[in-house]
Amino acid sequence: MSIGLSEQEQLRRESLKQLRQLGIEPYPAEAYEINVTAADILANYEKDKTAYKTVSLAGRIMGRNIMGAASFAELQDSTGRIQIYLKRDELCPGDDKTLYNTVFKKLLDIGDFIGVKGYVFTTQTGEISIHVTEFKVLAKSLRPLPIVKRDDEGNVYDGFTNPELRYRMRYVDLTVNPDYKQIFIKRSKVINTMRSYFDNQGWMEVETPILQPIHGGAAARPFATHHNTLDMPLYLRIANELYLKRLIVAGFDGVYEFGKMFRNEGMDRTHNPEFTSMEIYVAYKDYIWMMAMVEECLEKVAVATTGSAIVKVGNNEINFEGPYEKLTMYESIQKYTGIDVSSMTEDEIAQTCKDLDIEIDSTMGRGKLIDEIFGTKVEANLIQPTYITDYPIEMTPLAKKHRNAEGLVERFELFVNGKEIANAYSELNDPIDQKERLEDQLKLAARGDDEAMAMDDDFVRALEYGMPPTSGLGIGIDRLVMLMTNQSTIQEVLFFPQMRPEKKKIELTPEETELYSLVTEGEQYLLADVKAKLADWSNKKWDTTLKSLTSKGILKVAKTDDGLFLSQK
């Protein structure tokens, strides 16, 4: 429970006030010219010392060593950290030493942004540093940063490591743990490498609606909202597939989109309700062609991101150089369970699930039951890149029927390190077949399947105008980045993962604080016993304070057979 500002926050606000009293604006509006970075200096100064006689850069103060008339500090910009050296009599050549003695030594803190001008030199201990001839306050930090300690070898200890705090306050995390920036730099490389590859093939990047009147293109539960002006329900897209196919109908030979998708489902180490997907559709191709394209593209991504086609992921070394192993859905289940489900009825597959101790319910059709077996018994075994192909038709309403095998569709999913990262079809372009498949989805919805696809009459109408043979692919960017950066949770590769609401700080009166301090978390106390400890309180004071704490959701009163009990809520 928080009561007001901490001592550090109070001191920093007092420093802010004093800076203004000295005529220094702690948040200046004008631009600050920068002509160099910390990384540039550290990498190139020894090669050409004459190039760094007049430097100007800016960043946060991340450490200080004040030694009277001279001081050292550590400045961190977006590229790294560099030592700066400040000498009182050079910064303040006249009688007025306020800029150094008061501003730098007393009113600046770790976390403050400053701009410095000067020249680069090497200290007696051999450290490349900036000799500061002038500095300017650029932004005052009103909250203290967590102190992350490093030993002489650069090893970090006592760091800012709590995942809850790191994900919620990524701005603090990346400031005090700058090494994590590499994850997001590599994320950018993943996307840019794919984008460059697609553009070089002549395919066009497009944008499709995020708010959609019908949730389609995947089997998932949507987020629903309402548009007031149109007086109609809308859904955050669960996929952009149906809109991209409309563009193939419109005459584009290849279109792709990197975009956010939203699914109102569970959260875990590989699922976030808001995630990034890349979907691409290329006319006159099929899923066999798509496999070769994916292998070529992902090898380029691995090399661009990590320097090699072989990527270290946990204890495994994943080889993204093709060709990848291929197993049909039925073959994979038989390989890892010894059971052939290919000719089983829905009831027989349901019984098989029960025999395998797989939890199912009555809303699941044949396709979902097979998917449950696969997800439970097969996925975790697929470490090296593996294509699972030729899915039962019930599992994939938007894929073309298999050219050779009855009851299957031309689909593959790519699994790496036990997780699916890509999904592709020979796209269904028969409008009559498509309508029938979507009608089957409506039947599943009627049985209670809240992930069943909705009927999209306009999409069917588009197909009726004619869509050429097409292959489509979706890749989960977040999971791909997890692989390329050797991260085990999706939250690590998202700047701002979805979090539970933060518990707000609640300021308490002295009376509320006194009462609250008597109630330990996880313990229950007889109300009469707590009141007895505050015997000097009047009944009115007691009633008012207790009512206030319960209304704020801090304490609760529970009635039992043994009486009234007080506890933290």
C-alpha positions in Angstrom: 0.0 0.0 0.0 1.4 3.4 -1.0 1.1 6.6 0.9 2.2 9.6 -1.2 5.5 9.9 -2.9 8.7 8.1 -1.9 11.6 10.0 -0.5 13.5 9.8 -3.8 10.5 11.0 -5.7 10.1 14.0 -3.4 13.8 14.9 -3.7 13.7 14.7 -7.5 10.7 17.0 -7.6 12.5 19.4 -5.3 15.5 19.3 -7.7 13.1 20.0 -10.6 11.9 23.1 -8.7 15.4 24.3 -8.0 16.5 23.9 -11.6 13.7 26.2 -12.7 14.6 28.7 -10.0 18.1 28.8 -11.5 16.5 29.6 -14.9 17.1 26.1 -16.3 14.1 24.6 -18.1 14.3 20.8 -17.3 12.2 19.9 -20.4 13.4 22.3 -23.1 11.4 22.5 -26.4 14.2 23.1 -28.9 16.0 20.3 -30.7 19.4 19.2 -29.6 21.9 18.5 -32.4 23.7 15.1 -32.3 26.6 14.3 -34.6 27.8 11.0 -33.1 26.8 7.9 -31.1 28.4 6.1 -28.3 28.8 3.0 -30.4 30.5 5.0 -33.2 33.0 6.5 -30.8 33.9 3.2 -29.2 34.2 1.4 -32.5 36.1 4.0 -34.5 38.0 6.4 -32.3 41.3 4.5 -32.3 41.2 4.2 -36.1 40.9 8.0 -36.6 41.2 10.2 -33.5 41.1 13.4 -35.5 37.5 12.7 -36.4 36.3 13.2 -32.8 37.6 16.6 -31.9 34.1 18.1 -31.7 31.4 15.7 -30.7 27.8 16.2 -29.6 25.6 13.5 -28.2 22.8 12.9 -25.8 21.5 10.2 -23.5 20.7 9.2 -19.9 23.0 9.4 -17.0 23.4 5.8 -15.8 26.2 6.2 -13.3 28.3 9.0 -11.6 31.6 9.2 -9.7 31.9 12.7 -8.3 35.4 13.6 -7.1 35.3 17.3 -6.0 36.5 19.5 -8.8 36.2 16.8 -11.5 33.8 13.9 -12.0 33.1 11.0 -14.3 29.7 9.8 -15.4 28.3 7.1 -17.6 26.0 8.3 -20.5 23.7 5.8 -22.3 22.3 6.6 -25.7 20.4 4.2 -28.0 23.6 2.5 -29.1 25.3 1.9 -25.8 27.2 3.5 -22.9 30.2 5.8 -22.9 32.1 7.5 -20.1 32.1 11.3 -19.8 34.5 13.5 -17.9 33.6 16.8 -16.5 36.0 19.4 -15.0 34.5 22.2 -12.9 36.9 25.0 -14.0 36.5 24.2 -17.7 32.7 24.0 -17.5 32.6 27.2 -15.3 35.7 29.3 -16.2 34.4 32.3 -14.3 33.6 32.8 -10.7 30.2 31.3 -10.9 30.5 27.5 -10.5 26.8 26.9 -10.1 26.5 24.8 -13.3 29.0 22.2 -11.9 28.7 22.6 -8.1 24.9 22.8 -7.9 23.4 21.6 -11.2 25.6 18.6 -12.0 26.6 17.5 -8.6 23.4 18.1 -6.6 20.4 18.5 -9.0 21.0 15.9 -11.6 20.3 12.2 -10.9 20.7 8.8 -12.5 18.1 8.5 -15.2 18.2 12.2 -16.3 18.7 13.0 -20.0 21.5 15.5 -20.8 23.2 16.6 -24.0 27.0 17.0 -24.0 29.5 18.6 -26.3 33.3 18.1 -26.1 36.1 16.0 -27.5 37.0 12.3 -27.2 40.2 11.2 -25.4 41.6 8.1 -23.6 41.9 8.2 -19.9 45.1 7.0 -18.0 43.3 3.7 -17.4 42.8 3.3 -21.2 39.0 4.0 -21.3 37.7 6.0 -24.3 35.8 8.9 -22.9 34.3 12.3 -23.7 35.8 15.4 -22.2 32.8 17.6 -21.7 33.1 21.3 -22.5 29.4 22.0 -22.1 26.2 20.2 -21.2 22.5 20.8 -21.2 19.7 19.3 -19.2 17.2 17.7 -21.6 14.8 15.9 -19.4 14.5 15.4 -15.6 13.6 11.9 -14.4 11.2 12.0 -11.5 11.3 8.3 -10.7 14.6 6.5 -9.7 15.6 3.7 -12.1 16.3 0.3 -10.6 20.0 -0.1 -9.9 21.5 -2.9 -12.0 24.9 -3.8 -10.7 27.8 -5.1 -12.9 31.1 -6.7 -11.8 34.5 -5.9 -13.4 33.8 -8.6 -16.1 30.5 -7.0 -17.0 28.3 -9.7 -15.5 25.0 -8.4 -14.2 23.6 -9.2 -10.8 20.9 -7.8 -8.6 19.1 -6.9 -11.8 15.7 -5.8 -12.9 14.5 -9.3 -13.6 10.9 -9.7 -12.4 8.9 -10.6 -15.5 5.7 -9.0 -14.3 7.6 -5.6 -13.9 9.7 -6.0 -17.0 6.7 -6.7 -19.3 4.6 -4.0 -17.7 7.3 -1.4 -17.7 9.2 -2.2 -20.8 10.5 1.4 -20.9 12.3 0.7 -17.7 13.3 -2.8 -18.7 15.1 -1.7 -21.9 16.7 1.2 -20.2 18.4 -0.8 -17.4 18.7 -4.1 -19.4 19.7 -2.7 -22.8 20.9 -6.2 -24.0 17.2 -7.1 -24.5 17.1 -4.6 -27.3 18.8 -7.2 -29.5 15.6 -9.3 -29.4 13.6 -6.5 -31.0 16.4 -5.5 -33.4 16.3 -9.1 -34.6 12.5 -9.0 -34.8 12.8 -6.1 -37.2 15.4 -8.1 -39.2 13.0 -11.1 -39.5 10.2 -8.9 -40.8 12.4 -6.8 -43.1 14.1 -9.9 -44.6 10.7 -11.5 -45.4 9.4 -8.2 -46.8 12.5 -7.8 -49.0 12.2 -11.4 -50.2 8.5 -11.0 -51.2 9.1 -7.6 -52.8 11.9 -9.1 -55.0 9.4 -11.7 -56.2 7.1 -9.0 -57.4 4.4 -9.5 -54.7 2.7 -6.5 -53.3 2.3 -5.5 -49.7 -1.3 -4.5 -48.9 -3.6 -3.6 -46.0 -6.9 -5.1 -45.1 -9.6 -4.2 -42.5 -9.0 -4.9 -38.9 -12.6 -4.2 -38.0 -14.7 -6.8 -39.8 -18.4 -7.4 -40.0 -17.8 -11.2 -40.1 -15.1 -13.1 -38.3 -13.6 -15.5 -40.8 -10.5 -17.0 -42.1 -9.7 -19.1 -39.1 -11.2 -21.2 -36.3 -11.0 -18.9 -33.3 -13.1 -16.9 -30.9 -13.3 -13.2 -31.8 -13.4 -10.0 -29.9 -16.7 -8.3 -30.5 -17.5 -4.6 -30.5 -20.3 -2.3 -31.8 -20.2 0.5 -34.3 -22.6 3.2 -33.1 -23.1 5.2 -36.3 -23.7 2.0 -38.4 -25.5 0.4 -35.5 -23.9 -3.0 -36.3 -21.7 -5.5 -34.6 -18.0 -5.6 -35.7 -15.2 -8.0 -34.8 -11.4 -7.6 -34.5 -10.1 -9.8 -37.2 -9.0 -13.3 -36.3 -7.4 -13.5 -39.8 -7.0 -11.5 -42.9 -7.3 -14.5 -45.3 -10.7 -13.8 -46.9 -9.8 -10.2 -47.7 -6.5 -11.1 -49.3 -8.2 -13.7 -51.4 -10.6 -11.1 -52.6 -7.6 -9.2 -54.0 -6.5 -12.3 -55.9 -10.0 -12.3 -57.4 -9.4 -8.6 -58.2 -6.5 -9.6 -60.4 -3.3 -9.3 -58.3 -0.9 -12.2 -58.8 0.6 -12.0 -55.3 -0.3 -10.0 -52.2 0.9 -10.2 -48.6 0.3 -8.4 -45.3 2.1 -8.1 -42.0 -0.7 -7.4 -39.5 -2.1 -7.7 -36.0 -4.7 -10.5 -35.4 -6.9 -10.8 -32.3 -8.3 -14.0 -30.7 -10.3 -13.9 -27.6 -8.8 -17.1 -26.2 -6.3 -18.3 -23.6 -2.9 -16.9 -22.8 0.3 -18.9 -22.2 4.0 -19.0 -23.1 3.2 -19.1 -26.9 -0.2 -17.3 -27.1 -1.1 -13.6 -26.7 -4.6 -12.4 -27.5 -3.0 -9.8 -29.9 -0.3 -11.2 -32.2 1.4 -10.5 -35.5 0.9 -12.7 -38.5 2.2 -12.6 -42.1 -0.2 -13.9 -44.7 0.6 -14.2 -48.4 -1.4 -15.4 -51.4 0.1 -16.2 -54.8 -1.9 -17.0 -57.9 -1.3 -20.1 -60.1 0.6 -21.9 -57.3 -0.2 -24.8 -55.0 0.8 -26.0 -51.6 3.7 -28.1 -53.0 5.2 -24.9 -54.5 4.6 -23.1 -51.2 6.7 -25.7 -49.3 9.7 -24.9 -51.4 9.2 -21.1 -51.1 8.9 -21.3 -47.3 12.1 -23.3 -47.0 14.0 -20.7 -49.1 12.5 -17.8 -47.2 13.1 -19.1 -43.7 16.7 -20.0 -44.5 17.2 -16.4 -45.6 15.6 -15.2 -42.4 17.8 -17.4 -40.2 21.0 -16.3 -41.9 20.1 -12.6 -41.8 19.0 -12.8 -38.2 21.6 -15.2 -36.6 24.3 -15.5 -39.3 23.6 -19.1 -39.9 20.9 -21.5 -41.2 21.4 -23.5 -38.0 19.8 -21.7 -35.0 20.3 -22.6 -31.3 16.9 -23.0 -29.6 17.1 -24.1 -26.0 19.0 -27.4 -26.0 18.3 -28.0 -29.7 20.0 -26.9 -32.9 17.4 -26.2 -35.5 18.5 -26.4 -39.1 16.4 -24.2 -41.4 18.1 -25.3 -44.6 15.7 -27.3 -46.7 14.3 -29.7 -47.6 12.2 -30.3 -44.5 10.7 -33.6 -43.4 7.1 -34.3 -44.6 4.5 -36.4 -42.8 0.8 -36.5 -43.5 -1.5 -35.8 -40.5 -2.6 -39.5 -40.4 1.0 -40.7 -40.7 2.2 -38.4 -37.9 -0.5 -39.7 -35.5 0.3 -43.3 -36.4 4.0 -42.7 -36.0 3.7 -41.3 -32.5 0.7 -43.2 -31.1 0.6 -46.4 -33.2 -3.1 -45.7 -34.0 -4.5 -45.4 -37.5 -7.4 -42.9 -37.3 -7.7 -42.4 -41.1 -10.8 -44.6 -41.6 -12.4 -44.1 -38.1 -15.8 -42.6 -37.7 -16.4 -39.6 -35.4 -17.6 -41.8 -32.6 -14.6 -44.1 -32.9 -12.2 -41.2 -32.8 -14.0 -39.8 -29.7 -13.5 -43.2 -28.0 -9.8 -43.2 -29.1 -9.4 -39.8 -27.4 -10.9 -41.2 -24.2 -8.6 -44.2 -24.4 -5.7 -41.8 -24.7 -6.9 -39.7 -21.7 -7.5 -36.7 -24.0 -10.2 -34.4 -22.7 -13.0 -33.8 -25.2 -16.6 -32.5 -25.2 -19.7 -33.0 -27.3 -19.2 -29.9 -29.4 -16.2 -31.4 -31.1 -16.6 -32.7 -34.6 -14.3 -35.3 -36.3 -11.8 -32.6 -37.3 -11.4 -31.2 -33.8 -11.1 -34.6 -32.3 -8.2 -35.5 -34.7 -6.6 -32.2 -33.9 -6.8 -32.9 -30.2 -5.0 -36.2 -30.7 -2.4 -34.5 -32.9 -1.8 -31.6 -30.5 -1.5 -33.9 -27.4 0.5 -36.7 -28.8 2.4 -35.5 -31.8 3.3 -31.8 -31.7 6.0 -32.0 -29.0 8.0 -34.5 -31.0 8.4 -32.2 -34.1 11.7 -30.5 -33.2 13.4 -30.1 -36.6 11.3 -28.2 -39.2 8.6 -30.7 -40.3 5.6 -30.3 -42.7 2.4 -32.0 -41.5 0.4 -32.3 -44.7 -2.9 -33.6 -46.1 -5.4 -32.8 -43.4 -8.9 -34.3 -43.0 -11.4 -32.1 -44.8 -13.3 -31.5 -41.6 -10.4 -29.6 -40.2 -10.0 -27.1 -43.0 -13.0 -25.4 -44.5 -10.9 -23.1 -46.7 -8.5 -25.5 -48.4 -8.9 -27.3 -51.8 -9.8 -31.0 -51.8 -6.9 -33.2 -52.2 -6.2 -34.1 -55.9 -5.5 -37.8 -55.1 -6.9 -38.7 -51.7 -10.6 -38.7 -50.8 -11.6 -36.9 -47.6 -8.4 -34.9 -47.4 -7.4 -31.3 -48.3 -4.2 -29.9 -49.7 -2.8 -28.2 -46.6 0.4 -28.2 -44.6 1.4 -26.8 -41.3 5.1 -26.2 -40.5 6.2 -27.3 -37.0 9.5 -26.3 -35.4 10.6 -27.0 -31.9 7.3 -28.6 -31.0 5.1 -25.6 -32.1 3.3 -24.6 -35.3 4.7 -21.5 -37.0 3.2 -21.7 -40.5 -0.1 -22.8 -42.1 -0.7 -23.1 -45.9 -3.2 -24.4 -48.4 -3.9 -24.9 -52.0 -6.8 -22.4 -51.6 -10.3 -23.5 -52.2 -11.6 -21.6 -55.2 -14.8 -23.6 -56.0 -17.6 -21.3 -54.7 -20.2 -24.1 -54.4 -17.9 -26.3 -52.4 -16.9 -23.3 -50.3 -20.4 -22.5 -49.4 -21.2 -26.1 -48.5 -18.1 -26.1 -46.2 -19.1 -22.9 -44.5 -22.6 -24.3 -44.0 -21.0 -27.3 -42.2 -19.3 -24.8 -40.0 -22.6 -23.3 -39.1 -23.8 -26.8 -38.0 -20.7 -27.0 -35.7 -21.6 -23.6 -34.3 -25.1 -24.8 -33.5 -23.6 -27.6 -31.5 -21.8 -25.1 -29.3 -18.4 -24.8 -31.1 -17.6 -21.1 -30.5 -14.6 -21.3 -32.8 -16.5 -22.4 -35.8 -16.3 -20.1 -38.8 -19.2 -17.8 -39.7 -20.9 -17.7 -43.2 -19.4 -14.9 -45.3 -21.8 -14.5 -48.3 -19.7 -11.7 -49.8 -16.6 -13.9 -49.9 -18.6 -16.7 -51.6 -19.9 -14.1 -54.1 -16.3 -13.0 -54.8 -15.4 -16.6 -55.6 -18.3 -16.8 -57.9 -16.7 -14.1 -60.0 -13.7 -16.5 -60.3 -10.5 -16.9 -58.4 -7.5 -18.5 -60.2 -5.7 -21.5 -58.6 -3.9 -19.9 -55.6 -1.6 -21.0 -52.7 -1.8 -19.1 -49.4 0.4 -19.1 -46.4 0.3 -17.7 -42.8 3.3 -17.4 -40.6 3.2 -16.5 -36.9 5.8 -13.8 -36.6 6.0 -13.8 -32.8 6.7 -17.5 -32.7 9.2 -17.2 -35.5 11.0 -14.5 -33.6 11.0 -16.6 -30.5 13.0 -19.2 -32.5 15.4 -16.8 -34.0 16.2 -15.2 -30.6 16.1 -18.3 -28.5 13.3 -17.2 -26.3 10.9 -19.6 -24.6 7.9 -17.2 -24.0 6.0 -15.0 -26.4 6.1 -12.1 -23.9 9.8 -11.7 -24.4 9.5 -10.9 -28.1 6.6 -8.4 -27.7 7.3 -4.9 -26.7 4.0 -4.7 -24.8 2.4 -8.1 -24.1 -1.1 -8.2 -22.7 -1.1 -8.0 -18.9 -3.7 -8.2 -16.1 -4.8 -4.8 -14.8 -2.2 -3.2 -12.6 -3.1 -2.8 -9.0 -3.4 0.9 -8.5 -1.7 2.7 -5.7 -4.2 3.8 -3.1 -3.4 6.6 -0.7 -4.5 6.1 2.8 -5.3 8.5 5.6 -3.3 8.1 8.8 -6.4 6.4 10.4 -6.7 4.0 7.5 -3.0 3.2 7.6 -3.2 2.4 11.3 -6.1 0.0 10.9 -4.7 -1.6 7.7 -1.4 -2.3 9.5 -3.2 -4.5 11.9 -4.3 -7.0 9.2 -1.6 -9.2 7.8 -2.0 -10.6 4.3 -3.4 -14.1 4.2 -4.6 -14.0 7.8 -8.1 -13.5 9.3 -8.9 -11.7 12.5 -11.9 -11.4 14.7 -13.4 -8.0 14.1 -13.8 -7.5 17.8 -10.2 -8.3 18.5 -9.0 -5.7 15.9 -11.4 -3.1 17.3 -10.1 -3.8 20.8 -6.5 -2.9 19.7 -7.9 0.6 18.8 -9.7 1.1 22.1 -8.9 4.8 22.0 -11.0 5.3 18.8 -14.6 6.5 19.0 -17.2 4.3 17.4 -17.7 6.9 14.7 -14.0 6.9 13.8 -13.9 3.1 13.8 -17.1 2.8 11.6 -15.9 5.5 9.1 -12.4 4.1 8.7 -13.6 0.5 8.3 -16.3 1.5 5.8 -13.7 3.4 3.8 -11.2 0.5 3.6 -13.9 -2.0 2.6 -15.3 0.4 0.0 -11.8 0.8 -1.5 -11.6 -3.0 -1.8 -8.6 -3.2 0.6 -10.2 -5.0 3.5 -13.2 -7.3 3.7 -15.5 -8.4 6.5 -16.8 -12.0 6.3 -19.5 -13.4 8.5 -19.0 -17.0 9.8 -20.6 -19.1 12.5 -17.8 -18.0 14.8 -18.5 -14.3 14.2 -17.3 -11.4 12.0 -13.8 -11.7 10.6 -11.6 -9.1 9.0 -9.0 -9.8 6.3 -7.2 -8.3 3.3 -9.2 -8.5 0.1 
